[in-house]
Amino acid sequence: MTYKQYHDAILRENSMPLEMLRAILTNQDLKKDFKTNWKFYNK
């Protein structure tokens, strides 16, 4: 993936959790009930 392809892919996905963005960019096969573990705060 070139730098341009990488940045275009991130901008195309808009705003979402980093874990989801990483899964999309690496073509991970996600199930319908997939939930991210990443949190913005400790609650």
PQR file with spaces between the fields and no chain letter, atoms N, CA, C, O and H, PARSE charges and radii, in Angstrom:
ATOM       1  N    MET     1       0.859   -1.174    0.000 -0.4000 1.5000
ATOM       2  CA   MET     1       0.000    0.000    0.000 -0.0000 2.0000
ATOM       3  C    MET     1       0.905    1.235    0.000  0.5500 1.7000
ATOM       4  O    MET     1       1.798    1.355    0.839 -0.5500 1.4000
ATOM       5  N    THR     2       0.676    2.130   -0.920 -0.4000 1.5000
ATOM       6  CA   THR     2       1.470    3.358   -0.968 -0.0000 2.0000
ATOM       7  C    THR     2       0.978    4.323    0.118  0.5500 1.7000
ATOM       8  O    THR     2      -0.082    4.116    0.709 -0.5500 1.4000
ATOM       9  H    THR     2      -0.050    2.033   -1.602  0.4000 1.0000
ATOM      10  N    TYR     3       1.750    5.369    0.369 -0.4000 1.5000
ATOM      11  CA   TYR     3       1.317    6.382    1.330 -0.0000 2.0000
ATOM      12  C    TYR     3      -0.013    7.005    0.913  0.5500 1.7000
ATOM      13  O    TYR     3      -0.893    7.228    1.744 -0.5500 1.4000
ATOM      14  H    TYR     3       2.611    5.537   -0.112  0.4000 1.0000
ATOM      15  N    LYS     4      -0.149    7.281   -0.376 -0.4000 1.5000
ATOM      16  CA   LYS     4      -1.394    7.876   -0.871 -0.0000 2.0000
ATOM      17  C    LYS     4      -2.569    6.926   -0.664  0.5500 1.7000
ATOM      18  O    LYS     4      -3.633    7.352   -0.214 -0.5500 1.4000
ATOM      19  H    LYS     4       0.565    7.099   -1.052  0.4000 1.0000
ATOM      20  N    GLN     5      -2.391    5.652   -0.985 -0.4000 1.5000
ATOM      21  CA   GLN     5      -3.466    4.672   -0.790 -0.0000 2.0000
ATOM      22  C    GLN     5      -3.830    4.564    0.687  0.5500 1.7000
ATOM      23  O    GLN     5      -5.009    4.480    1.033 -0.5500 1.4000
ATOM      24  H    GLN     5      -1.527    5.306   -1.350  0.4000 1.0000
ATOM      25  N    TYR     6      -2.826    4.567    1.555 -0.4000 1.5000
ATOM      26  CA   TYR     6      -3.049    4.485    3.001 -0.0000 2.0000
ATOM      27  C    TYR     6      -3.875    5.679    3.494  0.5500 1.7000
ATOM      28  O    TYR     6      -4.883    5.499    4.177 -0.5500 1.4000
ATOM      29  H    TYR     6      -1.869    4.636    1.274  0.4000 1.0000
ATOM      30  N    HIS     7      -3.455    6.868    3.155 -0.4000 1.5000
ATOM      31  CA   HIS     7      -4.160    8.072    3.611 -0.0000 2.0000
ATOM      32  C    HIS     7      -5.551    8.189    2.987  0.5500 1.7000
ATOM      33  O    HIS     7      -6.490    8.619    3.657 -0.5500 1.4000
ATOM      34  H    HIS     7      -2.636    7.014    2.600  0.4000 1.0000
ATOM      35  N    ASP     8      -5.693    7.821    1.744 -0.4000 1.5000
ATOM      36  CA   ASP     8      -7.013    7.833    1.107 -0.0000 2.0000
ATOM      37  C    ASP     8      -7.957    6.849    1.803  0.5500 1.7000
ATOM      38  O    ASP     8      -9.135    7.146    2.002 -0.5500 1.4000
ATOM      39  H    ASP     8      -4.931    7.472    1.200  0.4000 1.0000
ATOM      40  N    ALA     9      -7.432    5.680    2.168 -0.4000 1.5000
ATOM      41  CA   ALA     9      -8.260    4.672    2.853 -0.0000 2.0000
ATOM      42  C    ALA     9      -8.720    5.180    4.215  0.5500 1.7000
ATOM      43  O    ALA     9      -9.874    4.975    4.591 -0.5500 1.4000
ATOM      44  H    ALA     9      -6.475    5.439    2.006  0.4000 1.0000
ATOM      45  N    ILE    10      -7.835    5.836    4.955 -0.4000 1.5000
ATOM      46  CA   ILE    10      -8.203    6.365    6.276 -0.0000 2.0000
ATOM      47  C    ILE    10      -9.247    7.465    6.130  0.5500 1.7000
ATOM      48  O    ILE    10     -10.237    7.480    6.861 -0.5500 1.4000
ATOM      49  H    ILE    10      -6.897    6.002    4.649  0.4000 1.0000
ATOM      50  N    LEU    11      -9.036    8.385    5.193 -0.4000 1.5000
ATOM      51  CA   LEU    11      -9.997    9.471    5.005 -0.0000 2.0000
ATOM      52  C    LEU    11     -11.341    8.953    4.508  0.5500 1.7000
ATOM      53  O    LEU    11     -12.384    9.507    4.857 -0.5500 1.4000
ATOM      54  H    LEU    11      -8.232    8.373    4.599  0.4000 1.0000
ATOM      55  N    ARG    12     -11.330    7.915    3.713 -0.4000 1.5000
ATOM      56  CA   ARG    12     -12.568    7.334    3.185 -0.0000 2.0000
ATOM      57  C    ARG    12     -13.417    6.731    4.306  0.5500 1.7000
ATOM      58  O    ARG    12     -14.645    6.752    4.227 -0.5500 1.4000
ATOM      59  H    ARG    12     -10.483    7.465    3.430  0.4000 1.0000
ATOM      60  N    GLU    13     -12.777    6.194    5.351 -0.4000 1.5000
ATOM      61  CA   GLU    13     -13.502    5.541    6.440 -0.0000 2.0000
ATOM      62  C    GLU    13     -14.070    6.540    7.447  0.5500 1.7000
ATOM      63  O    GLU    13     -14.912    6.168    8.263 -0.5500 1.4000
ATOM      64  H    GLU    13     -11.779    6.177    5.416  0.4000 1.0000
ATOM      65  N    ASN    14     -13.637    7.781    7.409 -0.4000 1.5000
ATOM      66  CA   ASN    14     -14.151    8.846    8.267 -0.0000 2.0000
ATOM      67  C    ASN    14     -13.765    8.626    9.726  0.5500 1.7000
ATOM      68  O    ASN    14     -12.597    8.365   10.013 -0.5500 1.4000
ATOM      69  H    ASN    14     -12.952    8.083    6.745  0.4000 1.0000
ATOM      70  N    SER    15     -14.693    8.723   10.632 -0.4000 1.5000
ATOM      71  CA   SER    15     -14.400    8.656   12.062 -0.0000 2.0000
ATOM      72  C    SER    15     -14.932    7.357   12.655  0.5500 1.7000
ATOM      73  O    SER    15     -16.136    7.102   12.646 -0.5500 1.4000
ATOM      74  H    SER    15     -15.642    8.935   10.398  0.4000 1.0000
ATOM      75  N    MET    16     -14.009    6.535   13.176 -0.4000 1.5000
ATOM      76  CA   MET    16     -14.404    5.276   13.795 -0.0000 2.0000
ATOM      77  C    MET    16     -13.295    4.833   14.739  0.5500 1.7000
ATOM      78  O    MET    16     -12.186    5.365   14.678 -0.5500 1.4000
ATOM      79  H    MET    16     -13.031    6.743   13.184  0.4000 1.0000
ATOM      80  N    PRO    17     -13.571    3.877   15.604 -0.5600 1.5000
ATOM      81  CA   PRO    17     -12.521    3.398   16.520  0.2800 2.0000
ATOM      82  C    PRO    17     -11.306    2.882   15.744  0.5500 1.7000
ATOM      83  O    PRO    17     -11.444    2.293   14.672 -0.5500 1.4000
ATOM      84  N    LEU    18     -10.128    3.111   16.296 -0.4000 1.5000
ATOM      85  CA   LEU    18      -8.889    2.707   15.629 -0.0000 2.0000
ATOM      86  C    LEU    18      -8.841    1.209   15.366  0.5500 1.7000
ATOM      87  O    LEU    18      -8.310    0.774   14.344 -0.5500 1.4000
ATOM      88  H    LEU    18     -10.015    3.589   17.167  0.4000 1.0000
ATOM      89  N    GLU    19      -9.387    0.426   16.271 -0.4000 1.5000
ATOM      90  CA   GLU    19      -9.393   -1.021   16.093 -0.0000 2.0000
ATOM      91  C    GLU    19     -10.185   -1.429   14.842  0.5500 1.7000
ATOM      92  O    GLU    19      -9.783   -2.345   14.126 -0.5500 1.4000
ATOM      93  H    GLU    19      -9.819    0.779   17.101  0.4000 1.0000
ATOM      94  N    MET    20     -11.290   -0.761   14.586 -0.4000 1.5000
ATOM      95  CA   MET    20     -12.082   -1.040   13.392 -0.0000 2.0000
ATOM      96  C    MET    20     -11.340   -0.594   12.131  0.5500 1.7000
ATOM      97  O    MET    20     -11.344   -1.297   11.120 -0.5500 1.4000
ATOM      98  H    MET    20     -11.617   -0.016   15.168  0.4000 1.0000
ATOM      99  N    LEU    21     -10.708    0.568   12.196 -0.4000 1.5000
ATOM     100  CA   LEU    21      -9.946    1.068   11.050 -0.0000 2.0000
ATOM     101  C    LEU    21      -8.807    0.108   10.713  0.5500 1.7000
ATOM     102  O    LEU    21      -8.567   -0.187    9.542 -0.5500 1.4000
ATOM     103  H    LEU    21     -10.705    1.139   13.017  0.4000 1.0000
ATOM     104  N    ARG    22      -8.107   -0.377   11.738 -0.4000 1.5000
ATOM     105  CA   ARG    22      -7.015   -1.332   11.528 -0.0000 2.0000
ATOM     106  C    ARG    22      -7.546   -2.611   10.865  0.5500 1.7000
ATOM     107  O    ARG    22      -6.904   -3.147    9.961 -0.5500 1.4000
ATOM     108  H    ARG    22      -8.302   -0.137   12.689  0.4000 1.0000
ATOM     109  N    ALA    23      -8.698   -3.097   11.299 -0.4000 1.5000
ATOM     110  CA   ALA    23      -9.291   -4.309   10.724 -0.0000 2.0000
ATOM     111  C    ALA    23      -9.631   -4.107    9.254  0.5500 1.7000
ATOM     112  O    ALA    23      -9.417   -5.003    8.438 -0.5500 1.4000
ATOM     113  H    ALA    23      -9.220   -2.662   12.033  0.4000 1.0000
ATOM     114  N    ILE    24     -10.155   -2.944    8.915 -0.4000 1.5000
ATOM     115  CA   ILE    24     -10.507   -2.654    7.521 -0.0000 2.0000
ATOM     116  C    ILE    24      -9.260   -2.568    6.649  0.5500 1.7000
ATOM     117  O    ILE    24      -9.223   -3.136    5.558 -0.5500 1.4000
ATOM     118  H    ILE    24     -10.329   -2.216    9.578  0.4000 1.0000
ATOM     119  N    LEU    25      -8.245   -1.863    7.125 -0.4000 1.5000
ATOM     120  CA   LEU    25      -7.027   -1.673    6.328 -0.0000 2.0000
ATOM     121  C    LEU    25      -6.241   -2.965    6.144  0.5500 1.7000
ATOM     122  O    LEU    25      -5.536   -3.121    5.147 -0.5500 1.4000
ATOM     123  H    LEU    25      -8.275   -1.401    8.011  0.4000 1.0000
ATOM     124  N    THR    26      -6.353   -3.895    7.092 -0.4000 1.5000
ATOM     125  CA   THR    26      -5.629   -5.165    6.984 -0.0000 2.0000
ATOM     126  C    THR    26      -6.514   -6.286    6.455  0.5500 1.7000
ATOM     127  O    THR    26      -6.112   -7.450    6.447 -0.5500 1.4000
ATOM     128  H    THR    26      -6.926   -3.769    7.902  0.4000 1.0000
ATOM     129  N    ASN    27      -7.721   -5.934    6.013 -0.4000 1.5000
ATOM     130  CA   ASN    27      -8.655   -6.904    5.422 -0.0000 2.0000
ATOM     131  C    ASN    27      -8.984   -8.071    6.347  0.5500 1.7000
ATOM     132  O    ASN    27      -9.098   -9.210    5.895 -0.5500 1.4000
ATOM     133  H    ASN    27      -8.047   -4.989    6.019  0.4000 1.0000
ATOM     134  N    GLN    28      -9.137   -7.792    7.634 -0.4000 1.5000
ATOM     135  CA   GLN    28      -9.519   -8.840    8.574 -0.0000 2.0000
ATOM     136  C    GLN    28     -10.965   -9.248    8.323  0.5500 1.7000
ATOM     137  O    GLN    28     -11.806   -8.417    7.978 -0.5500 1.4000
ATOM     138  H    GLN    28      -9.045   -6.867    8.001  0.4000 1.0000
ATOM     139  N    ASP    29     -11.237  -10.512    8.497 -0.4000 1.5000
ATOM     140  CA   ASP    29     -12.588  -11.030    8.324 -0.0000 2.0000
ATOM     141  C    ASP    29     -13.326  -10.890    9.658  0.5500 1.7000
ATOM     142  O    ASP    29     -13.063  -11.651   10.590 -0.5500 1.4000
ATOM     143  H    ASP    29     -10.554  -11.187    8.777  0.4000 1.0000
ATOM     144  N    LEU    30     -14.249   -9.924    9.758 -0.4000 1.5000
ATOM     145  CA   LEU    30     -14.953   -9.657   11.006 -0.0000 2.0000
ATOM     146  C    LEU    30     -16.350  -10.272   10.983  0.5500 1.7000
ATOM     147  O    LEU    30     -17.025  -10.293    9.954 -0.5500 1.4000
ATOM     148  H    LEU    30     -14.463   -9.306    9.001  0.4000 1.0000
ATOM     149  N    LYS    31     -16.761  -10.767   12.143 -0.4000 1.5000
ATOM     150  CA   LYS    31     -18.110  -11.315   12.280 -0.0000 2.0000
ATOM     151  C    LYS    31     -19.095  -10.180   12.531  0.5500 1.7000
ATOM     152  O    LYS    31     -18.697   -9.084   12.927 -0.5500 1.4000
ATOM     153  H    LYS    31     -16.213  -10.750   12.979  0.4000 1.0000
ATOM     154  N    LYS    32     -20.382  -10.441   12.299 -0.4000 1.5000
ATOM     155  CA   LYS    32     -21.407   -9.412   12.493 -0.0000 2.0000
ATOM     156  C    LYS    32     -21.463   -8.910   13.924  0.5500 1.7000
ATOM     157  O    LYS    32     -21.786   -7.744   14.152 -0.5500 1.4000
ATOM     158  H    LYS    32     -20.705  -11.331   11.977  0.4000 1.0000
ATOM     159  N    ASP    33     -21.154   -9.765   14.898 -0.4000 1.5000
ATOM     160  CA   ASP    33     -21.238   -9.370   16.311 -0.0000 2.0000
ATOM     161  C    ASP    33     -19.893   -8.875   16.864  0.5500 1.7000
ATOM     162  O    ASP    33     -19.714   -8.820   18.080 -0.5500 1.4000
ATOM     163  H    ASP    33     -20.891  -10.712   14.713  0.4000 1.0000
ATOM     164  N    PHE    34     -18.951   -8.517   15.987 -0.4000 1.5000
ATOM     165  CA   PHE    34     -17.639   -8.022   16.412 -0.0000 2.0000
ATOM     166  C    PHE    34     -17.793   -6.746   17.231  0.5500 1.7000
ATOM     167  O    PHE    34     -18.519   -5.830   16.845 -0.5500 1.4000
ATOM     168  H    PHE    34     -19.097   -8.562   14.999  0.4000 1.0000
ATOM     169  N    LYS    35     -17.102   -6.699   18.363 -0.4000 1.5000
ATOM     170  CA   LYS    35     -17.105   -5.502   19.206 -0.0000 2.0000
ATOM     171  C    LYS    35     -15.661   -5.118   19.489  0.5500 1.7000
ATOM     172  O    LYS    35     -14.818   -5.974   19.757 -0.5500 1.4000
ATOM     173  H    LYS    35     -16.512   -7.443   18.676  0.4000 1.0000
ATOM     174  N    THR    36     -15.393   -3.847   19.428 -0.4000 1.5000
ATOM     175  CA   THR    36     -14.037   -3.388   19.706 -0.0000 2.0000
ATOM     176  C    THR    36     -13.762   -3.440   21.204  0.5500 1.7000
ATOM     177  O    THR    36     -14.680   -3.352   22.020 -0.5500 1.4000
ATOM     178  H    THR    36     -16.078   -3.151   19.210  0.4000 1.0000
ATOM     179  N    ASN    37     -12.503   -3.582   21.548 -0.4000 1.5000
ATOM     180  CA   ASN    37     -12.080   -3.582   22.953 -0.0000 2.0000
ATOM     181  C    ASN    37     -11.440   -2.265   23.337  0.5500 1.7000
ATOM     182  O    ASN    37     -11.139   -2.028   24.507 -0.5500 1.4000
ATOM     183  H    ASN    37     -11.757   -3.653   20.885  0.4000 1.0000
ATOM     184  N    TRP    38     -11.232   -1.413   22.352 -0.4000 1.5000
ATOM     185  CA   TRP    38     -10.541   -0.155   22.573 -0.0000 2.0000
ATOM     186  C    TRP    38     -11.455    0.843   23.248  0.5500 1.7000
ATOM     187  O    TRP    38     -12.602    1.004   22.833 -0.5500 1.4000
ATOM     188  H    TRP    38     -11.477   -1.605   21.402  0.4000 1.0000
ATOM     189  N    LYS    39     -10.974    1.520   24.282 -0.4000 1.5000
ATOM     190  CA   LYS    39     -11.775    2.489   25.029 -0.0000 2.0000
ATOM     191  C    LYS    39     -11.079    3.862   25.013  0.5500 1.7000
ATOM     192  O    LYS    39      -9.852    3.948   24.957 -0.5500 1.4000
ATOM     193  H    LYS    39     -10.042    1.389   24.620  0.4000 1.0000
ATOM     194  N    PHE    40     -11.879    4.918   25.064 -0.4000 1.5000
ATOM     195  CA   PHE    40     -11.341    6.274   25.139 -0.0000 2.0000
ATOM     196  C    PHE    40     -11.078    6.694   26.582  0.5500 1.7000
ATOM     197  O    PHE    40     -10.358    7.662   26.832 -0.5500 1.4000
ATOM     198  H    PHE    40     -12.876    4.848   25.110  0.4000 1.0000
ATOM     199  N    TYR    41     -11.665    5.961   27.534 -0.4000 1.5000
ATOM     200  CA   TYR    41     -11.524    6.319   28.935 -0.0000 2.0000
ATOM     201  C    TYR    41     -11.625    5.052   29.775  0.5500 1.7000
ATOM     202  O    TYR    41     -11.981    3.996   29.252 -0.5500 1.4000
ATOM     203  H    TYR    41     -12.250    5.176   27.332  0.4000 1.0000
ATOM     204  N    ASN    42     -11.320    5.138   31.067 -0.4000 1.5000
ATOM     205  CA   ASN    42     -11.291    3.975   31.967 -0.0000 2.0000
ATOM     206  C    ASN    42     -12.579    3.858   32.761  0.5500 1.7000
ATOM     207  O    ASN    42     -12.585    4.161   33.955 -0.5500 1.4000
ATOM     208  H    ASN    42     -11.031    5.996   31.492  0.4000 1.0000
ATOM     209  N    LYS    43     -13.657    3.435   32.146 -0.4000 1.5000
ATOM     210  CA   LYS    43     -14.919    3.209   32.863 -0.0000 2.0000
ATOM     211  C    LYS    43     -15.398    1.819   32.647  0.5500 1.7000
ATOM     212  O    LYS    43     -16.445    1.438   33.170 -0.5500 1.4000
ATOM     213  H    LYS    43     -13.652    3.189   31.177  0.4000 1.0000
